[in-house]
Amino acid sequence: MVIYATILSILTIVTINSTFSGVRSFAEFRTSRDLNSSATSFLERITREIRSAHGIDVAQSTLDANPGRLTLLTKDSGGADTTVEFYVENGSLKIREGGAAMGSLTSSTTVVTNFIVRSLSNPNSSAIKTELGLTATHGGVLKSGSFYSTILLRGSY
């Protein structure tokens, strides 16, 4: 009888440990997914907007500082001049088009820790280099990552 109780106790402990391990793995997966999803959303959108822009509004942008702000000079669907702005507010990376807030590019579990924008130019072309630091938290699991991009402004080469 003691042997059966011992075997049952061991199986119970193994089952509980397996369950906790599975829950922890799932939390790590969700955290990684949130971090990568936020980074992908940002990189895709900023790449598309920079490539379609015809310039940078330097007066409205905050370059070489954290948190940065990037204001692009572009055209709307009707061909009128407008702006697209990327900025950090309350730890979230947001976008504003033509002065109207369009929402956040990062998930609610992801916090922007670093956003730096640099303008690069030479006599032949202009580019924008971005540096984005993100931290995602889910279920006690914390993951951080840094993401970089350098995009040429269309028509500057």
C-alpha positions in Angstrom: 0.0 0.0 0.0 2.9 2.4 0.8 4.4 1.6 -2.6 1.2 2.6 -4.4 1.0 5.8 -2.4 4.6 6.6 -3.3 4.0 5.9 -7.0 0.8 8.0 -7.0 2.7 10.9 -5.3 5.5 10.8 -7.8 3.1 10.7 -10.7 1.1 13.6 -9.2 4.3 15.7 -8.8 5.4 14.9 -12.4 2.0 15.9 -13.7 1.9 19.2 -11.8 5.4 20.1 -12.9 4.6 19.3 -16.5 1.5 21.5 -16.3 3.4 24.4 -14.9 6.1 23.9 -17.5 3.5 24.0 -20.3 1.9 27.2 -18.9 5.3 28.9 -18.7 6.2 27.8 -22.3 2.9 29.2 -23.5 3.5 32.5 -21.8 7.0 32.7 -23.3 5.5 32.0 -26.8 2.8 34.7 -26.4 5.4 37.2 -25.2 7.7 36.5 -28.2 4.7 36.7 -30.5 3.6 40.1 -29.1 7.2 41.5 -29.4 7.7 40.3 -33.0 4.2 41.3 -34.1 4.6 44.8 -32.8 8.1 45.1 -34.4 6.7 43.8 -37.7 3.8 46.1 -37.7 6.0 49.1 -37.1 8.7 48.2 -39.6 6.2 47.4 -42.4 4.3 50.7 -41.9 7.3 53.0 -41.5 9.0 51.4 -44.6 5.9 52.0 -46.7 5.4 55.5 -45.5 9.1 56.6 -45.9 9.2 55.1 -49.4 6.2 57.1 -50.5 7.2 60.4 -48.8 8.9 63.2 -50.6 10.6 64.7 -47.6 11.0 65.1 -43.8 9.5 67.9 -41.9 12.6 68.6 -39.8 10.9 71.3 -37.7 8.2 68.9 -36.5 10.5 65.9 -36.1 12.8 65.0 -33.2 15.9 63.5 -34.6 18.9 61.8 -32.8 17.0 61.8 -29.5 14.9 59.3 -27.4 12.0 59.4 -27.8 12.1 60.5 -31.4 9.4 61.8 -33.6 9.3 61.5 -37.4 7.1 63.7 -39.5 7.1 62.8 -43.2 5.9 65.1 -46.0 3.7 63.1 -48.3 0.5 63.2 -50.3 -2.9 61.8 -49.5 -5.1 59.6 -51.8 -6.4 62.8 -53.5 -2.9 64.1 -54.2 -3.0 66.9 -51.6 0.0 67.6 -49.4 -0.2 66.0 -46.0 1.9 64.6 -43.2 2.4 61.2 -41.5 3.9 61.3 -38.0 5.4 58.5 -35.9 5.7 59.2 -32.2 5.8 57.6 -28.7 3.0 58.3 -26.3 2.6 56.5 -22.9 5.0 53.8 -24.0 3.2 53.0 -27.2 4.3 53.8 -30.7 1.5 55.8 -32.5 0.9 57.1 -36.0 -0.9 60.3 -37.0 -2.0 61.0 -40.6 -2.9 64.6 -41.6 -3.2 65.6 -38.0 -5.6 62.8 -37.1 -4.5 60.1 -34.7 -4.7 56.6 -36.4 -3.9 54.5 -33.3 -1.1 52.4 -32.0 1.3 50.3 -33.9 2.3 48.2 -30.9 0.3 45.7 -28.9 -1.1 46.6 -25.4 1.4 44.2 -23.8 4.4 45.8 -25.5 6.2 48.9 -24.3 8.5 51.1 -26.4 11.8 51.6 -24.5 13.7 53.3 -27.2 12.7 55.1 -30.4 15.5 57.1 -32.2 15.2 58.5 -35.7 18.2 59.7 -37.7 18.3 61.5 -41.1 21.1 60.4 -43.4 21.9 62.3 -46.6 24.5 62.8 -49.2 24.5 64.7 -52.4 22.8 61.8 -54.2 20.2 60.5 -51.8 18.4 60.7 -48.4 17.5 58.0 -46.0 16.0 57.6 -42.6 17.5 55.2 -40.0 15.3 54.1 -37.1 16.1 52.3 -33.9 13.3 50.7 -31.9 13.6 49.1 -28.5 10.6 47.0 -27.3 9.8 45.1 -24.1 6.9 42.7 -24.0 5.4 41.2 -20.8 2.9 38.4 -20.4 2.3 36.1 -17.5 5.4 37.1 -15.6 7.6 36.6 -18.7 9.6 39.6 -19.9 11.3 39.8 -23.3 13.1 42.7 -24.9 14.4 43.3 -28.4 16.0 46.0 -30.6 15.0 46.5 -34.2 16.7 48.6 -36.8 15.9 49.8 -40.3 17.4 52.2 -42.9 15.1 53.2 -45.7 15.8 55.5 -48.7 13.3 58.2 -49.5 11.9 57.5 -53.0 13.0 60.0 -55.5 16.1 60.9 -53.5 18.4 58.7 -55.6 
